[in-house]
Amino acid sequence: MKTTTILETLVVAALAAGQVHAAPLSLHDATITATYNGSAADVLGLDHLFAQEPGSNTSTLDPTDSGVEFLTADFLFGFDFATDGKLTIYENMPVPTGDYKLTFDFGATLPAAIASFTLLDGSQADGVPGLSVIDGHTIGLDLGGLAWHGDFASITTQIGAADAGTSVPEPAVPALLLAGAAGLAISRKRARRA
């Protein structure tokens, strides 16, 4: 029994050591290029006053944080990026069932690589949006599975960078985790025999 407790503690410690924590990522001075269902033409940016024209899928962050940076060409969604890494997604009108996939690429304008993209508040929609980090400068968003709670409902997400105080896991962490899990399995097998 004592061996089992020690091994469980080792497994939990290895898991905790292997996790990378995220801190809010500053988007100050960011330039963002977006696509909507794979199309650059279907995203309208603030820098182009939301006109559907070549290049309108690229916009800089509004430094006043007072409005949206992007609208989809069908005007179903608005996207407001804040300097502290928060992204608020607005539903502008009833959203029919369909595919609503977006990417936002920050290029080389970020002070650090994107390490996380998480939901902060999804209370104004049923379902969970698909949030993904595509690479160190691009996030993906899938809104297809949501049922919104009325016009102008919103959800809030957070873009994060790896916490400067947290290092990348040492190569020994996975080995320690596997050894602990194997030891735990062996000890439980012995306990069942006894």
HELIX and SHEET records of a PDB file:
HELIX    1   1 LYS A    2  GLY A   18  1                                  17    
HELIX    2   2 LEU A   46  HIS A   48  5                                   3    
HELIX    3   3 ALA A  172  ARG A  193  1                                  22    
SHEET    1   A 6 ALA A  22  PRO A  24  0                                        
SHEET    2   A 6 SER A 154  ALA A 162 -1                                        
SHEET    3   A 6 LYS A  86  GLU A  91 -1                                        
SHEET    4   A 6 PHE A  77  PHE A  81 -1                                        
SHEET    5   A 6 PHE A  70  THR A  72 -1                                        
SHEET    6   A 6 VAL A  43  GLY A  45 -1                                        
SHEET    1   B 3 ALA A  22  PRO A  24  0                                        
SHEET    2   B 3 SER A 154  ALA A 162 -1                                        
SHEET    3   B 3 ILE A 114  ASP A 121 -1                                        
SHEET    1   C 5 THR A  58  THR A  60  0                                        
SHEET    2   C 5 THR A  31  TYR A  36 -1                                        
SHEET    3   C 5 LYS A 101  ASP A 105 -1                                        
SHEET    4   C 5 THR A 138  ASP A 142 -1                                        
SHEET    5   C 5 GLY A 130  ASP A 135 -1                                        
SHEET    1   D 2 ALA A 125  ASP A 126  0                                        
SHEET    2   D 2 ALA A 147  TRP A 148 -1                                        
END                                                                             
